[in-house]
Amino acid sequence: MIRARFAPSPTGYLHVGGARTALFNWLYARHTGGTLILRIEDTDRERSTEAHTRVILDGLAWLGIECDEGPYFQGEYAARHQADAERLLAEGKAYRCFCTREELDAQRGGEGPDQGFRYDRRCFRLTAAEVEERRGAGLPSTIRFLLPDGEIAWDDAVHGRISFQGRDLDDFVILRSDNTAIYNLAVVSDDIALRISHVIRGDDHISNTPKQIALYRALGHPEPVFAHVPMILGPDGKKLSKRHGATAVGDYEDQGILPAAMRNFLALLGWSPGGDREILSQDEMIQLFSLDGIQKKAAVFDTAKLEWMNGQYLSALPAEELLGPVQRQLARIGVAPGDRDLVPMINAVKGRSRTIILLAERVAVRLDPARAALDPKGEALIRKMGPAFSANLERAAQALEALASEHWTAERLLESLKATAAAQGLKLGDALQPIRVALTGSTVSEPVNELLAVVGRERSLRRMREVAHQWSGGVTAA
């Protein structure tokens, strides 16, 4: 039975790297018919908070990642962690260390912590009597794991064979002087207790893996399958961080990204389903996912690609499914649609919108064209047409005013616009573009007759006349 786990620390937000790890574990569990466990690793008492835990849980829920067990909280199992450490101590696989921070710094050469440092085992050489004497004197002690010499190797599901030599590693501390477990022991103890079969995590944990494998073996338990997934980099090739923009899952929700699009995008950061397809449904991802498809090389987080993918989802989704997110965004920007039907407006703009925020803003413009901001192309059109811009706009308003409200439909509007252009000897584009710019500020929109229909008769005519008057003196009128 496959049992995978996602084990975040509640010391901050849910980073996109953590979300991608959670997604890979979830996809693998669903693909294999296995179980996904959520464990909150809250042993860092100073930095772990309930608020951060809630942010993580909310982020997973937004992404649609449902765990089958948990959340379990690592801090609740301190007694088991301590018992495992003391068992290793009793079996001669660990030893007490009385070295102070100052003594350890002196061993390092006074340069502070260093990954190359290897403890000299001076406390391992203490006799039993010396240990008891120091404990009797009340000296604080940690417990260090006695790392065996020899090769520690495993067949990583992503990277293949990885090997370390025990002699190159440190006798690391597994239990602090206050009897709380250090990360490596707590993780192994919990994974054994939860019967974890597969550990899928970031490749920044590769250096921890030989230590954890040694602990599994010392505790008499077979190690799980390890799969270390690649890092996520920014476009500049450096580790993804805040300097690249948003890195928290919640930020992307706030920026108008759909959960399904984010899920699809994250899945393809370091995993290939084969072929060149990029838009995959949830069921397709579950069906195709495998550890063999995870790539070794680092993945690049491309925000433009995410927004493109989000746009594909917006285009494909029925307007009715986008109604809720659009209404919430309209409320955030202070736009009250009243009893107006938003579905036609959403249908009109969703194909050209890459985020819910942009989609909602375009809907807001159709609710009230006075919100329209003139973009560079719209301004360029006004400059190019000169006085003809306002003149054509005013003539169009006069012609459209003849249509009563009950006839203000896309079909009747198109007939009227064509007739007006023909009567004035205008190309249809010269007649329509001023209307489009007046109502949206842009030279690109849905067909103008459909735009007029969703904006409504009174709002359309009022806005057309306002803009015609604004630019009636030429380009300097603004």
Secondary structure, DSSP 8 states (H G I E B T S, - for coil): --EEEE---SSS--BHHHHHHHHHHHHHHHHHT-EEEEEE----TTT--HHHHHHHHHHHHHHT---SEEEEEGGGGHHHHHHHHHHHHHTTSEEEE---HHHHHHHTTSS---TT-----TTTT--HHHHHHHHHTT---EEEE---SSEEEEEETTTEEEEEEGGGS---EEE-TTS-B-HHHHHHHHHHHTT--EEEEEGGGGGGHHHHHHHHHHTT----EEEEE--EE-TTSSB--GGGS--BHHHHHHTT--HHHHHHHHHTSSB--SSS-----HHHHHHH--GGGB-SS-EE--HHHHHHHHHHHHHHS-HHHHHHHHHHHHHHTT---TT---HHHHHHHGGG-SSHHHHHHHHHHHH-GGG----HHHHHHHHHHTHHHHHHHHHHHHHHTTS-GGG-SHHHHHHHHHHHHHHTT--HHHHHHHHHHHHHSSS--S-HHHHHHHH-HHHHHHHHHHHHHHTTT-GGG-
